[in-house]
Amino acid sequence: MQFKKINLEAGHYREAESARITFTDLLAQMDGGAYMDHDSDLDAFQQQLAVRNLVTSGPQAVQLDAFYEGDNQILFPEWISRQIREGMSLGKNALRLTDLVAIETEIESGVYEVLLSEMGSEIAPKRVGQGGEFPTVEIKTGEQTIKLSKYGIVMSASYEAIRRVKAPVFATTLRKIGFYMGRQMVDDALTALVNGTGNSDAAAVDQVAATGTLDYSDLVSFDLNFDPFESNYWVAPKDVIQTILNMVEFKDPQAGFAYQQTGDLISPLGNTLRRYDGTLLSTDRIAGYMREFAIEKVNERSASLVEVERIINKQIEGTAISEVVGFAKIDKDATRVLDISY
């Protein structure tokens, strides 16, 4: 398959940012999509890698210095960003940012006003007689704003040190960086989900029937306490998950087979179970939530994940990999916490 080569320039990143689209989207739209093969499974960025023979995986993978031949260096920042973002989503049973985020928003500043809407029992669907009034839902901004924070790391490696490194080796390092950045963000996103953002939106707390003891009936009650929402994710520390896995009700052959063969955790009462061992949940709490109304991830538009100009100019040493984000809670009633020891 023959792709068409684009003459790339550093200004394409600024052009994409100005148009509020991704660098890949810009490549796909250039000259009305004249350089894009829409029948290929590769996106516009991957097609430009292919036409330049920049193989980044497998035994034929290039060394990093191949990115600095001709205009190939323009593709290097995007390639780095992709490896980092892939690392952010790695993991199977551990809580990931994608498990919490329902929607992403881009803003121009570092402060965000949270949008709140309160829907109590009076909003339940009902008929309204002639001349009657419909229930009112108040939509307003929260009294407390959220401030975006910068998460990142600085690379201490010169171009000369990495130029002979194979692309897959460096990609692994970048994914590891992304993995750790993702863990940092999970802590703050879960904190917003459980403790709220200062707008009287902390999660309601339920208690087990007998303090210090978690049994099946407690889980059933917890699951049914969600109203009008329904939980589809549960987050718990290792000790609590171990207790759940050893409950007689969850030891059926099919659940046991799946865990033993794949390592995938069971789905208690239909909920996706995720592990989180941070201090927020201590060792005796479960957080349950409906993901579709959980967390809004707020990104600062002007903040690039990687320093594009520095990477293009071979200034790898001291280059920062960072993201400026904040987390807003969408609906306080979509999250509940089960306290096992109280």
N, C-alpha and C positions, 0 to 999 in steps of 0.2 A: 504494500500500500504506500503510495507516494503522497506525502504531505507537502504543503507549500510553506516555504520559509519566510518569516516576517523579519524585516529589519528592525531590531529592537533598540530602544533608547531608555535611559534612566527616567526620562520624563513620563514614561507610560505609567509608572506607579502614581505619580502626582495627578496625572490625567484621570486615572481610575478613582482615586480618592476624591477628586473634584466632582466626578460624575456620581459618586456614592455607589460605586459598583466594585466588584473584586477585580484584581489584576487578570484573573482567568476570564472573567466576563468581558473585559476590555479586549483581550486577544480574540475572543470569539466574535466580537462585533466589528472589529477593524475592517474598513472598506466594505461594510455591509455583509460581513461574514465570508468574504472572498477567500480567506486563508483557512477556513474551518471545514473539515470533512465531517458532515453531520451523520454519516453512515458508520463512523468509527466509534468504538467503545471508549476511546481515549478523549478526554476533554481537551480544550484548546491549549492549555499549558502542557499537558502530556504530549500532544502532537508536536509542539515546538521542541520538546526534548527529543522526540523520536527523529525529527527531520535533521537534527544536529548530531544524531547518534550518541546522545548522552544517556547511555544505559546506566541506571542507578541501582540495579539489583542483579543477583545471579553472578555466575562466573565471568561474564563479559563486562561487568561493571567497570566504569571509568574511575580514574583517580580524580581527586578534587580539582587539580590544576586544569582539567579539561573544561571546567566551568569558566576559565579565564582565557579561552581562545576565542578571538573575534568578539561578537556581541553575546556570547553565551553567559557572561557574567550577569546579564540582566535577569536571567532566569534563576540565579542562585538564591537570592533572598526568598523568593516564593517557594523554592524547593525546601529550604531550611524551615520556613513557616509550616509547611505541610508535615514535615517529620515531627515537629514539636506538637502540633495539634493532634496528630495521631497518638503521640505519647500520652496526651491528656485524657484520651478515651480508653486507654489500655486497662485491663483488669476484667475479672469475671464476676467474682462475688463481692468485691469491695465496692463501697458506695462511690459512684462517679458523678461528675458534674452534670452529665447528660441525664442522670436519673432524677435530678432535682429541677432542672431548668425547663420551664414550659414555653418561654418566649424570650427572645433577645431584642434589646432596644439599643440604638446608637444615639448618643447625645454629643453636643459640642463642648460641654463644660465638665467639671469634675464633681458637680453636685446635682442631685436628681430629686425632684418632688414626687413622692409616691402617690399613685392614684388609688383612692380607697372607695369602696362601695359596700354598704351594709345591707344585707338581705336577711331579715329575720323571718320568723314563722308567719308574720302577717303577709309575706309575699307569696305564700303558697298559692298555687293555681286555684282560682275560684271564679264562679260567675259573678258578674256585677249587674245588679238590677238596673232598670231604666232610671236614669237620673243619678245613679250611684257613681262613686269615684273609684278609679283604679288605685291600687296600692302604689306608693311612691318609693322609689329607690334613690337615695341621696348619693351622688357621685361627687367626690371632692378630693382635693389634695391633702395629704397627711400633714399634721402639725410639725412633724419631724422629717427633715430631708435625709437622704443617705449620701454619704461622701464616698466617691470612688477611691479605690486603693490601687497601688501599683504592685504587681507581683512579677518577680523576674529573677534573673541571674546574669552575671557578667562572664563572658568567655575569656579565659586566660590562655590563649593559644595564638601564636603568630601564623601568618599565611605560610611562611617557610616550613613551619612545623607540621602543617596538615596537608600541604599541597600534594604529597605523594600517598596520602591515605586513600584507600578505596571508599567510594561513596557509601556502600552498605555499612561499613564500620563506623563512619561518621554519623550516618543516619541513626544507628543504634544509640549513640551518645546523645543525639538531639532528642530522640524519643524518651530517653531517661530524664532529660531536663524537663520535657513536657509532662512526664509522669509526676514528677515532684511538684511542679507548678500546679498541676491539676489537684493534687492532694491538699495544697494550701488553700485553693479556692473552695474546695469541698467543705473545709472547716468553717469558712465564713458564710457560705451559702446555707449550710445546715443550721448555723447559729441564727441567721435571719429567719429561717423556717420555724425553729423551735421557740426562740426568745423574742422574735418580732423585731421591728425596726424602730421601736419607741413610739409607735402610734396605736397603743393599746391593742396590739395584734399578736401577743404571745399565744402559743398553742394551749388549748385547754388540757388539763392533766386529769387522767383517770387513775384509779388505784385498784390493785388486785384485791380479791376478797380477804386474803390472809397475808399480812405483810411478810415479805421475804420468801414467799412461795408463789411460783407461777405454774398454773395448770391450764388445761385445755379450755375450761369454762371461762377463765379470765380472758383468753384470746378471743373467744366467741363474743363475749360482752364488749370487749374493746372494739372489735370489728363492727358491731351493730350500733355502737354509740355515735358513729359518723352519721350526721343528718344535717342538711339534706345531701351532703356529699358522701361518696363511697371511697374508702381507701383502696389504692392499688399498689402501694409500696410500703414496706415496713423496713425500718433501719434499726439494727441492734448490735451491741458489742458481742464479742466472741462467746462469753460465758452464757449470755441469754440465748444466743443461737444454738449453743450446745444443748441447753435445756429443751428448747423447742424440738431439735432433731431427735432427742431421746424420748419424746412423749409417745406413748403407745398409739395415740391417734394418728401420728405421722410416720409410723413404722410399717406401713403397708408395703407389699412387695414392689409395687411400681415405683413409689417414691424412693425406697431403698436402692432399687436397681439404678435409677437415674443418678443418685448421689454417688454411688460406688463406681459407676462406669464413667461418668463425665465430671464429677466434682461439682455439678450444679446444685445449688441449695434447693430445698423443697419450696413450694409456693403455698404457705399456710393460708387457708381460706381464700385462695386465689390471689394473694398478694405476692408481689415480687419481693424476696427477702434479700437485703443487702447488709454487709458487715461494715461497721464503723467502730473503731476502738479509741477514738479521741475522748478527751475529758468531758465534752459537752453532754454525753449520755451517761457518764460515769459507767458503772458496771451493772446497773439494774434498771434500765429504762428502755422502752421501745418507742420510736417515733413512727407514726403512721401518717400517710398523706395521700391525697389525690394529685398525681403529678401534673395534670392539666391545669390546676389552679395553685401550684406550689410557688415556684420562684421565677422572678423576672431578672434575667441577667442584663445589666446595663453596661455598655461599652462606650468608652470615649472614642469618638470617630477619628480624631486626628492622631491617635496613638497607634503606631504600627507595632506588630509583634516583634519584628526585627528591625534593626537600623539599616534601612535599605542602602543609603548612600555609602555608609562605611563598608558594608559587605561588597558592594560593587567595586569600590576602590581598594580592595584587598586589605582593609583595616580591620582584620579579624580580631586582633589583640584588643581587649577592652570593649568589645562590642556587647551591648546589652540586649538580652532577650527578655522582653517584658510586655505586660498587658495591663491596661488600666480599666478596672471593672468594679462594679458594685452589685449588690443583690437586694432586690425588693421583694416583699412578700405579697402575693396576689390576693389571697383571701385567708383570713385567720381561721375560719371554720373548716377549711380543707385539711387542716393538720391537727392531730391530737397526740398526746404523749401518755404512755402507760407507765406508771410508777410502781415498781415491784417492792421496793423497800421504802417505807415511809414512817 
